Amino acid sequence: MSDKPARRIIVHAGFHKTGTTTLQSTLALNAALLLPHVETYLQEGIVLTPLRRAVLEFSANRCKATKQVVFDQATAFFQSLDLTDPRPVFVSSESLSGHFPGSGGVGKYGSAPIAIELIREAWIALTGKTEGFATYYSTRREGWLASCHWQRLKVNRTKMNLEAYCEKYAQAADHDAILDDIRARLGEDAVFTAALEDMTHPVDPVLALLGLTGLRPHLILPPNANVFPGEDARDQLLALNRSKIWGDAFERAKLAILEGRTSQRP
């Protein structure tokens, strides 16, 4: 193995509902500006899809076979990189922490520390080095479970109210416990975190980690993604989800609520 330092890679592996979509939209919108400085792979990108799907499967079904698939797909992803390229690599995919709480039968981020350790092991197997590999986790101190509940209402037609959701998935909101486990596995120096409340914009901690803060004035910033329209909308959508409305009529009614075009209960 060469003594040359390994290429630097930062894996932003979550958590969900911490500005990840806004961050990824910003990076995509400014791809041309960033390209000379960083190689970026995002949640919906085709190159990253096999790895993130493997982690989701492992999250829902933790066993020796699914662990091996995560390792194999991480290896394949790293093998696709040019390790002699001097630019850092930045990966952003909340799926690399597993399923959204309440999705896929998963209630907490128990698989996240194992998954990121497997990904780091694949990096070490390929490069022979631990150096160069770091992780970044965006967190949120307030309102995280409420934001997750809103997402479930929109995407999965859940009929569970906010109080019941918060009670059922309280353990998933303990980001500090998950991060402590990740630090124990990877080492303190390999884990960076930032809370959404402490950011001016979700891109700012990433630019700092990459040493690219000088580009900040030149970035085009898209509107914030997944903005919560208010508690009235939560109540309306919960009522709609519990109704007997289906098909196109349901989709039209949901869109009207999301766009703030109705205050009527179904």
Buried (B, 14 or more C-beta within 10 A) or exposed (E): EEEEEBBBBBBBBBBBBBBBBBBBBBBBBBEEBBEEBBBBBBBEBEEBBBBBBBBBBBBBEBEEEBBEBBBBBBBBBBEEBEBEEEBBBBBBBBBBBBBBBBBBEBBBBBBBBBBBBBBBBBBEEBBEBBBBBBBBBBBBEEEBBBBBBBBBBBEEBBEBBBEEBBEBBEEBBEBEEBBEBBBEBBEEEBBBBBBBEEBEBBBBBBBEBBEBEEBBEEBEBBEEBEEEBEEEBBBBBBBBBBBEBEEEEBEEBBEBBBEEEBEEEB
